[in-house]
Structures are given as structure tokens and as C-alpha cells.
Amino acid sequence: MLRVKADSQTRSEVMQICDIFRAKIVDVQPKRLAIEITGNESKITKFLKLMDNFGISDLTRTGRVAMDRAE
């Protein structure tokens, strides 16, 4: 999960990058977007490098998470 600065001029570019990486925009505010992304470490690192150009205001990384299947 991360928050990225995105005003009316940069919002469409951030949204296009999210589409390419299959990231989900979970909250839209006038000057920020909250984004959820899942995947391997390489994918997430590349995505974060692109988002760094816009300005990441908050970032939370959980690492690997696994759950057993219910029987």
C-alpha cells in the first residue's frame, strides 16, 4: 500500500502506470491516490521507482504472506 501525490495534471499518468502493473487504486483524494499492489519483489520495486517520480507520501510493505487452504 502506498499514497502518491497526484494532482489533476499527473493523475492520468499515475492511473496508466497502475493499469500496466495491475495495481488497484483504493482511494482518490484531490491531491493523492492510495494504491494497493501485489506481486513479486522485482515487480513492486520497479513500480515504486516509477511512483517515486510523483512523490510517495506513505508506504507500507508487508513482505511475504501465506495462508493455508481450508479443508
C-alpha atoms as a printed R data frame, in Angstrom:
   type eleno elety resid chain resno       x       y       z
1  ATOM     1    CA   MET     A     1   0.000   0.000   0.000
2  ATOM     2    CA   LEU     A     2   1.212   3.463  -0.787
3  ATOM     3    CA   ARG     A     3   0.000   7.025  -1.191
4  ATOM     4    CA   VAL     A     4   1.214   9.011  -4.168
5  ATOM     5    CA   LYS     A     5   0.895  12.710  -4.846
6  ATOM     6    CA   ALA     A     6  -1.287  13.107  -7.927
7  ATOM     7    CA   ASP     A     7  -2.918  16.350  -8.929
8  ATOM     8    CA   SER     A     8  -5.185  16.868 -11.939
9  ATOM     9    CA   GLN     A     9  -2.157  17.075 -14.281
10 ATOM    10    CA   THR     A    10  -0.430  13.848 -13.188
11 ATOM    11    CA   ARG     A    11  -3.401  11.702 -12.148
12 ATOM    12    CA   SER     A    12  -3.971  10.095 -15.566
13 ATOM    13    CA   GLU     A    13  -0.295   9.131 -15.884
14 ATOM    14    CA   VAL     A    14  -0.308   7.502 -12.436
15 ATOM    15    CA   MET     A    15  -3.510   5.641 -13.348
16 ATOM    16    CA   GLN     A    16  -1.958   4.350 -16.586
17 ATOM    17    CA   ILE     A    17   1.073   3.011 -14.721
18 ATOM    18    CA   CYS     A    18  -1.266   1.341 -12.219
19 ATOM    19    CA   ASP     A    19  -3.085  -0.361 -15.100
20 ATOM    20    CA   ILE     A    20   0.181  -1.646 -16.564
21 ATOM    21    CA   PHE     A    21   1.270  -3.118 -13.215
22 ATOM    22    CA   ARG     A    22  -2.259  -4.305 -12.328
23 ATOM    23    CA   ALA     A    23  -2.210  -2.179  -9.188
24 ATOM    24    CA   LYS     A    24  -5.511  -1.203  -7.585
25 ATOM    25    CA   ILE     A    25  -6.399   2.389  -6.733
26 ATOM    26    CA   VAL     A    26  -8.273   2.107  -3.437
27 ATOM    27    CA   ASP     A    27  -8.812   5.796  -2.566
28 ATOM    28    CA   VAL     A    28  -8.911   9.015  -4.571
29 ATOM    29    CA   GLN     A    29  -8.422  12.424  -2.994
30 ATOM    30    CA   PRO     A    30  -7.866  15.796  -4.676
31 ATOM    31    CA   LYS     A    31  -4.070  15.667  -4.344
32 ATOM    32    CA   ARG     A    32  -3.329  11.990  -3.551
33 ATOM    33    CA   LEU     A    33  -4.118   8.438  -4.595
34 ATOM    34    CA   ALA     A    34  -3.923   5.376  -2.350
35 ATOM    35    CA   ILE     A    35  -2.694   2.340  -4.275
36 ATOM    36    CA   GLU     A    36  -2.531  -1.369  -3.479
37 ATOM    37    CA   ILE     A    37  -0.075  -3.544  -5.402
38 ATOM    38    CA   THR     A    38   0.775  -7.208  -5.036
39 ATOM    39    CA   GLY     A    39   3.363  -9.352  -6.742
40 ATOM    40    CA   ASN     A    40   6.956 -10.431  -6.513
41 ATOM    41    CA   GLU     A    41   9.642  -8.177  -5.106
42 ATOM    42    CA   SER     A    42  11.010  -7.229  -8.525
43 ATOM    43    CA   LYS     A    43   7.616  -6.054  -9.801
44 ATOM    44    CA   ILE     A    44   6.935  -3.986  -6.693
45 ATOM    45    CA   THR     A    45  10.423  -2.424  -6.724
46 ATOM    46    CA   LYS     A    46  10.001  -1.346 -10.371
47 ATOM    47    CA   PHE     A    47   6.561   0.083  -9.619
48 ATOM    48    CA   LEU     A    48   7.885   2.043  -6.629
49 ATOM    49    CA   LYS     A    49  10.712   3.516  -8.725
50 ATOM    50    CA   LEU     A    50   8.146   4.848 -11.201
51 ATOM    51    CA   MET     A    51   5.914   6.202  -8.435
52 ATOM    52    CA   ASP     A    52   8.907   7.912  -6.814
53 ATOM    53    CA   ASN     A    53   8.822  10.410  -9.703
54 ATOM    54    CA   PHE     A    54   5.415  11.624  -8.494
55 ATOM    55    CA   GLY     A    55   6.225  11.633  -4.785
56 ATOM    56    CA   ILE     A    56   5.375   8.829  -2.395
57 ATOM    57    CA   SER     A    57   3.910  10.274   0.801
58 ATOM    58    CA   ASP     A    58   3.252   6.973   2.653
59 ATOM    59    CA   LEU     A    59   4.444   3.410   2.091
60 ATOM    60    CA   THR     A    60   3.744   0.117   3.844
61 ATOM    61    CA   ARG     A    61   5.313  -3.162   2.709
62 ATOM    62    CA   THR     A    62   4.174  -6.392   4.309
63 ATOM    63    CA   GLY     A    63   6.607  -8.868   2.806
64 ATOM    64    CA   ARG     A    64   5.605 -12.439   2.106
65 ATOM    65    CA   VAL     A    65   2.262 -13.573   3.396
66 ATOM    66    CA   ALA     A    66   0.798 -17.054   3.129
67 ATOM    67    CA   MET     A    67  -2.403 -18.741   4.282
68 ATOM    68    CA   ASP     A    68  -3.313 -22.435   4.447
69 ATOM    69    CA   ARG     A    69  -6.197 -23.617   2.320
70 ATOM    70    CA   ALA     A    70  -9.308 -24.567   4.239
71 ATOM    71    CA   GLU     A    71 -10.236 -28.245   4.106
